[in-house]
């Protein structure tokens, strides 16, 4: 088996442990199960059980589910075939330039990110940076957001992104009486690929 595996009863039971053991350019395969998120500080490919597979699989026992943030803190990081839930976000580490992050074949399910209007710059896809730094060539493809929180949930927020591409993805929002969904929000420094 090629790659570093994460799962119950394996050498690496957490994604962070596997990242620490990996070298840049490695692939980490996350077996079905529920995991804490991690900071990805090397150029890696993180593949969940459903990488390159059908998003219609709803049996969570067949999915690689993360309950906290997957934070990209390196160039050339790909995350594929995972599910995030609850308050978990796909996001970048702020205060540094990041190039070529890719998220694909992944699902946001039962998100409780951004339930109130006071959290108007937070979303499950949350790629922002300070004005001195940027995120270059961010690609989100073949992803889905479903079953998001009531209140004022946002689907995606992007700031300081140079070259944003979103394709073949389904984002389902929710409107409730007296509240609204911001959908996909970008600042004026964001450009599109």
RAPEPE-V392708 format. One record per residue. N is the residue number from 1. RES is the residue in three letters. OMEGA is omega in whole degrees, 0 to 359 (* if undefined). NEAR is the number of other ideal C-beta (glycine too) atoms within 12 Angstrom. Layout:
BEGIN
n=N res=RES omega=OMEGA near=NEAR
n=N res=RES omega=OMEGA near=NEAR
END
This chain:
BEGIN
n=1 res=UNK omega=177 near=10
n=2 res=UNK omega=177 near=10
n=3 res=UNK omega=178 near=23
n=4 res=UNK omega=184 near=30
n=5 res=UNK omega=176 near=31
n=6 res=UNK omega=177 near=38
n=7 res=UNK omega=178 near=25
n=8 res=UNK omega=179 near=17
n=9 res=UNK omega=175 near=10
n=10 res=UNK omega=179 near=22
n=11 res=UNK omega=180 near=17
n=12 res=UNK omega=179 near=27
n=13 res=UNK omega=176 near=19
n=14 res=UNK omega=176 near=27
n=15 res=UNK omega=181 near=43
n=16 res=UNK omega=177 near=29
n=17 res=UNK omega=180 near=21
n=18 res=UNK omega=178 near=32
n=19 res=UNK omega=179 near=35
n=20 res=UNK omega=182 near=21
n=21 res=UNK omega=186 near=20
n=22 res=UNK omega=170 near=29
n=23 res=UNK omega=179 near=15
n=24 res=UNK omega=182 near=17
n=25 res=UNK omega=181 near=17
n=26 res=UNK omega=173 near=27
n=27 res=UNK omega=176 near=29
n=28 res=UNK omega=180 near=45
n=29 res=UNK omega=182 near=32
n=30 res=UNK omega=181 near=46
n=31 res=UNK omega=179 near=33
n=32 res=UNK omega=180 near=26
n=33 res=UNK omega=179 near=29
n=34 res=UNK omega=189 near=29
n=35 res=UNK omega=167 near=37
n=36 res=UNK omega=177 near=25
n=37 res=UNK omega=183 near=32
n=38 res=UNK omega=171 near=38
n=39 res=UNK omega=183 near=25
n=40 res=UNK omega=188 near=40
n=41 res=UNK omega=176 near=23
n=42 res=UNK omega=176 near=28
n=43 res=UNK omega=187 near=26
n=44 res=UNK omega=167 near=39
n=45 res=UNK omega=177 near=35
n=46 res=UNK omega=181 near=48
n=47 res=UNK omega=171 near=33
n=48 res=UNK omega=183 near=42
n=49 res=UNK omega=182 near=33
n=50 res=UNK omega=177 near=33
n=51 res=UNK omega=180 near=32
n=52 res=UNK omega=181 near=18
n=53 res=UNK omega=184 near=23
n=54 res=UNK omega=178 near=17
n=55 res=UNK omega=182 near=29
n=56 res=UNK omega=179 near=14
n=57 res=UNK omega=183 near=23
n=58 res=UNK omega=179 near=18
n=59 res=UNK omega=184 near=13
n=60 res=UNK omega=177 near=22
n=61 res=UNK omega=178 near=15
n=62 res=UNK omega=184 near=19
n=63 res=UNK omega=174 near=32
n=64 res=UNK omega=190 near=40
n=65 res=UNK omega=178 near=36
n=66 res=UNK omega=183 near=41
n=67 res=UNK omega=175 near=26
n=68 res=UNK omega=193 near=24
n=69 res=UNK omega=167 near=31
n=70 res=UNK omega=188 near=46
n=71 res=UNK omega=179 near=32
n=72 res=UNK omega=182 near=40
n=73 res=UNK omega=179 near=29
n=74 res=UNK omega=175 near=31
n=75 res=UNK omega=172 near=26
n=76 res=UNK omega=175 near=24
n=77 res=UNK omega=174 near=43
n=78 res=UNK omega=174 near=36
n=79 res=UNK omega=186 near=49
n=80 res=UNK omega=169 near=36
n=81 res=UNK omega=178 near=36
n=82 res=UNK omega=174 near=47
n=83 res=UNK omega=169 near=47
n=84 res=UNK omega=185 near=46
n=85 res=UNK omega=179 near=34
n=86 res=UNK omega=182 near=25
n=87 res=UNK omega=182 near=27
n=88 res=UNK omega=178 near=36
n=89 res=UNK omega=161 near=38
n=90 res=UNK omega=185 near=46
n=91 res=UNK omega=177 near=41
n=92 res=UNK omega=169 near=41
n=93 res=UNK omega=181 near=27
n=94 res=UNK omega=177 near=23
n=95 res=UNK omega=176 near=16
n=96 res=UNK omega=174 near=23
n=97 res=UNK omega=179 near=24
n=98 res=UNK omega=181 near=34
n=99 res=UNK omega=170 near=24
n=100 res=UNK omega=171 near=25
n=101 res=UNK omega=180 near=44
n=102 res=UNK omega=173 near=39
n=103 res=UNK omega=182 near=45
n=104 res=UNK omega=178 near=34
n=105 res=UNK omega=183 near=32
n=106 res=UNK omega=186 near=45
n=107 res=UNK omega=167 near=44
n=108 res=UNK omega=184 near=44
n=109 res=UNK omega=178 near=30
n=110 res=UNK omega=181 near=24
n=111 res=UNK omega=173 near=40
n=112 res=UNK omega=177 near=25
n=113 res=UNK omega=171 near=37
n=114 res=UNK omega=180 near=36
n=115 res=UNK omega=183 near=25
n=116 res=UNK omega=181 near=16
n=117 res=UNK omega=179 near=18
n=118 res=UNK omega=179 near=10
n=119 res=UNK omega=191 near=21
n=120 res=UNK omega=177 near=20
n=121 res=UNK omega=179 near=24
n=122 res=UNK omega=182 near=33
n=123 res=UNK omega=178 near=41
n=124 res=UNK omega=168 near=46
n=125 res=UNK omega=192 near=49
n=126 res=UNK omega=182 near=39
n=127 res=UNK omega=183 near=46
n=128 res=UNK omega=178 near=34
n=129 res=UNK omega=176 near=32
n=130 res=UNK omega=187 near=17
n=131 res=UNK omega=180 near=13
n=132 res=UNK omega=185 near=11
n=133 res=UNK omega=180 near=23
n=134 res=UNK omega=173 near=30
n=135 res=UNK omega=185 near=45
n=136 res=UNK omega=172 near=27
n=137 res=UNK omega=175 near=24
n=138 res=UNK omega=180 near=43
n=139 res=UNK omega=173 near=33
n=140 res=UNK omega=184 near=41
n=141 res=UNK omega=177 near=26
n=142 res=UNK omega=179 near=26
n=143 res=UNK omega=179 near=36
n=144 res=UNK omega=168 near=34
n=145 res=UNK omega=180 near=39
n=146 res=UNK omega=174 near=27
n=147 res=UNK omega=179 near=23
n=148 res=UNK omega=187 near=37
n=149 res=UNK omega=170 near=31
n=150 res=UNK omega=183 near=21
n=151 res=UNK omega=182 near=27
n=152 res=UNK omega=182 near=30
n=153 res=UNK omega=174 near=40
n=154 res=UNK omega=181 near=38
n=155 res=UNK omega=182 near=37
n=156 res=UNK omega=176 near=40
n=157 res=UNK omega=182 near=34
n=158 res=UNK omega=178 near=39
n=159 res=UNK omega=181 near=31
n=160 res=UNK omega=177 near=30
n=161 res=UNK omega=180 near=39
n=162 res=UNK omega=181 near=26
n=163 res=UNK omega=179 near=25
n=164 res=UNK omega=176 near=34
n=165 res=UNK omega=174 near=26
n=166 res=UNK omega=180 near=31
n=167 res=UNK omega=177 near=17
n=168 res=UNK omega=182 near=15
n=169 res=UNK omega=180 near=27
n=170 res=UNK omega=180 near=20
n=171 res=UNK omega=180 near=29
n=172 res=UNK omega=178 near=21
n=173 res=UNK omega=179 near=30
n=174 res=UNK omega=174 near=25
n=175 res=UNK omega=175 near=16
n=176 res=UNK omega=183 near=16
n=177 res=UNK omega=178 near=9
n=178 res=UNK omega=179 near=9
n=179 res=UNK omega=178 near=20
n=180 res=UNK omega=180 near=18
n=181 res=UNK omega=180 near=28
n=182 res=UNK omega=180 near=28
n=183 res=UNK omega=178 near=24
n=184 res=UNK omega=184 near=26
n=185 res=UNK omega=177 near=30
n=186 res=UNK omega=173 near=28
n=187 res=UNK omega=185 near=22
n=188 res=UNK omega=177 near=11
n=189 res=UNK omega=181 near=22
n=190 res=UNK omega=175 near=27
n=191 res=UNK omega=187 near=20
n=192 res=UNK omega=183 near=18
n=193 res=UNK omega=* near=20
END
